[in-house]
């Protein structure tokens, strides 16, 4: 525990001097990840912190889940670029490197990815004071399969284990807000087959397929949500976002959705498209309306 605290204070010192620079990653598990299949980098999930400069910091934070079909991670355009944008708004960002699956099912499978997301989120909330974060202003954002992971966290959260000897496991992993960019949501009729296979293996059970079709798991406790998609997305069909939005409406959860006519899958902030790139401005408005900066 002392080692973890020392690492966090080093992060704060570094970021008091350098704006929006990545710091050394924070391992999710001090003594090795549960159920690790080896000792390579891919077996060691971590958070990569990007802390906003002190003069801009608002006390809000977001954990970012890059996409990649549960087979890889798009750490640049769905990670680093996004974190730096949040920093410019005064919002601390933490990119989650979670463990991944394999085509033949021999890699990691559910619930390992969800457990990594829960652990990462709990870690941020546990040490919110050290980071200068309001523990009630921590959200999660996900792209594509990372959007599936983020929406899984927001619908399969728990309150923590109060008497656990590990203080990180004692806190809730329910996000305070949720941002989904062209997310995988459904594992049945509008499924992205690759994400489903890499997460659940080549022969998933119907129980897992239904349980991880996250529009079916929305409750009144699901956090306020912003969704972005494109009508032309043939990789992850826009029905995924629509289904989640309608489920949120049914439960009375505040939600906002933007579906652009043009645009392929996996665009990130779409910096080369003057129209599609405006989706980040809509996100900025939504974050401001929610008092997050």
N, C-alpha and C positions, 0 to 999 in steps of 0.2 A: 504493500500500500504506500509506503514512504517513497519507493521508487516512482510510482505513478504520480504522486503529488509533485515530486521534484521535476519530473518531466513537464508537467503542466506549467509550473512556474517558469521553467526555461522557455517554454512557448510564449508566455506572456512577455517576458523580457525581450525576446527576439523581435516580437511583433510591435513592441513599443518603439523600436528603432527602424524597422523596415516595413513599408506599407505593402500589404497584400502579397507577401512572399510565403511560399509553402514552408512549413517547418518539418522537422523529422516526424515521420508517421507515429501515431499512438497505437500500439498493439491492442486489440480488443481483449485479449486474454493474457495475463501476466505470465502464466506458467504453461503456455501452449494451448491451442484451441481444442475444445472437446471434439472427439471423433476425428481428429486430424489423420489423414491418410499418409502423411509423410512429413518431412521437415524442410520442404522447399518453400519459396516465397508464396506459391499458390495455396499453401496450407496455412498461411499466417495472415488472417484478415486484420485490417487496420483502418483507422481514420486518418485522413490527411487534412490537417487544419489550415484554413485560410482565415486569419482574424482581421477584421476591419480595423483601421487606424483609430486610436483613442479619440481623436477629435471628431470622428464621425459615428462611432459605435453607438447603437441604439438600444442594446440589450437583447435584440432578437438574434436568432440563429436558425440555420437550416442544415439538415443532413442530406447530402445529394447522393442518389443512387444512379450511377451511369447505366446505360443500356448495353446490349450486346447479346441478347438472346439467351442469357444464362450460360453462354459459352465463352464470352470474352467481355472486356469492359472498355467502353469508349471514354477513356479517362481525360481526353483533351476537350473535344467539343461538347461533351455531355458531363464534364467534370470541371477541369481547370478554368475554362472560359466562363462557365456558369458561376463558379465560386468567386472569381474576380468581379463579375457583375454585381453579385450580392454585396461584396465588400464595398463597392462604390456607393451603395445605398446605406452603408453602416451596419450591415447584417453579417455576422460571423457565419462562415460556411465550413462544413466538414465533409469531405468526399469519402464515401464508404467503399473500400475494396472488400467485397464479399467473396466467398468461395463459389466455385463454378462447377457445372455439370459436364457430362460428356455424351457423345452421340450414342454410345453403346450402353449407357447407364452405369458405367464403372466409376464415374466421377462422383462428386458430391450431389446429393439430392435433397429435396425437401424432407425435414424442416431446417436443414443446415443453413440455408441462405436466410430464412426468416430469423433463425436464432442469431445470426451475425448482425442483422438489422436491429433486432431488439437490443442486443448487447451494445452496439454502437450508439443507439439512441439513449439508452440508460446511462452510458458513460458520460455523454454530453450533459445530461440533466443532473447527474450526481455531482459533477464538478462545475456546475453552472456559475457558482459564486466566484470560483477561481478564474473563470474565463470572462467574468463581467457580463453574464447572461441572465436574463429573467427566465426562471425555469418554466414559466407559463407562456413563453413566447418562442417555443422551439418547434419548428416544423420539419417536414420531410418532403423532398422533391425527387421524382423519378422519371426517367426517359425510357420509353419502350419496355423491355423486360425489367429495367430498373423501376419503371412505373408500376409494373405488376408487383415488384417487391415492396415499393412504397405503399401501394394500396393494400397489400397483404398486411403490412404492419399496422395500417390505419383501421383494419377490420378484424384483425386477429391479435390485437394487443392484449396485455394483461397488466394488472396493478402491481406486479412485483411480489416478492416473497419477503414479508416484513422481518422474519427472524433469520434470514440467510446470513451466514458468516461473512459473505462478500457484500460490502455495502452497495456495490453497483447493482446487485440483483434485487435490492430492496425497493427500488423506485419504479414507478409506472413508466411504461414505454408507449403510452398513448400520445401521439403528436398533437400539437395545438393547431396546426394547419397543414394542408396537404396540397401539393402542386404536382400535376400530372401532365407530361408532355408526350403526345402520341402513345399512350400507355397500352400495354397488354392488360386486359381485364378478364375477358371470358376465356375459359378453357374448353368450351363446348362448341356452340354453333358458329361463333366468330373467332375461333381460336387461332393464335399464331402457333402453328404446329411445332416449329423449332424450339420456341421457349418452353412449351409444354413438355417436349421430349427431354430437353436438357435439365429441366427441373424435376420431372417425375419419372424419367426413364422411358424406354420404348413401349412398355405395357402398363400404363398407369391405371390405378383402380378408379372406378366410377365415383367412389366416395371422395377421393382426392380431387378429381376433376370438378366435381360440384362444389366442394369446400373451397377450392382455390379459384373459382369463378367469382371474383370479388364483388361484383354487382349484387350477387345473391347474399352477401354477408354484411351489407351496409346496415347500420343501426343508428339510432338517435345519437349515439356517442361518437360516430364517425366524425372527424373534424371538418370544419369548413374547407371547401375544396375549389381549386382553380384547375380547369382542364383546357388543353390546347390540342388540336388535331388538324389534319387537312383532308378534304374530300377526296383528293386523288391518291391518298395513301393506300397502296396495294400490299404493303408489307404487313402492317397492322391496321385492319379495317377501322374506319372511324366509328362504326357501331360500338366498338369497345368503350370509347369515351361517352357516347350517347347513353348506353345502358347504365353506366355508372352515374351519370348526371341524373337520369330519370329515377334511379334508386335513391339518390340523395334527396331529390324533391319529394319523393313519396314519404321519406322519413323526416322531412322538415329541416334538413341540414342545409345551411347556406352554401350556395354553389354558383359558379360562373363558368360558362363554357364558350369557347371560340373555335369555330371550324372554318378554316380558310378554304376557298375553292381550289386553289393551285398549291402544289408543293408535294414533294416526295417524302418518303419516310426517312427518319434519322437526320433531320436538318440541324438539330441544335438550335441556336439562335438565328440561323439562316442569314448570316452577315452579308451575303452576296445578293440577296433578294430584297429589294426596297419595300415590297409589300409584305411578304411573309415575316420579315424581321420585325415588323411592328407588333408581333404578338408579345414580345418582351415588354413593350410599353403598356399593353393591357394588363400584364402581370404586375408591373410596377404600380399601376393605378389600384389594382386589387389589394396589393400589399399595403399601400398607403391607406386605403379605406378601412383596412383592418387594424390600423394603428401599429404596424410593425416597423415603420421607420418614419 
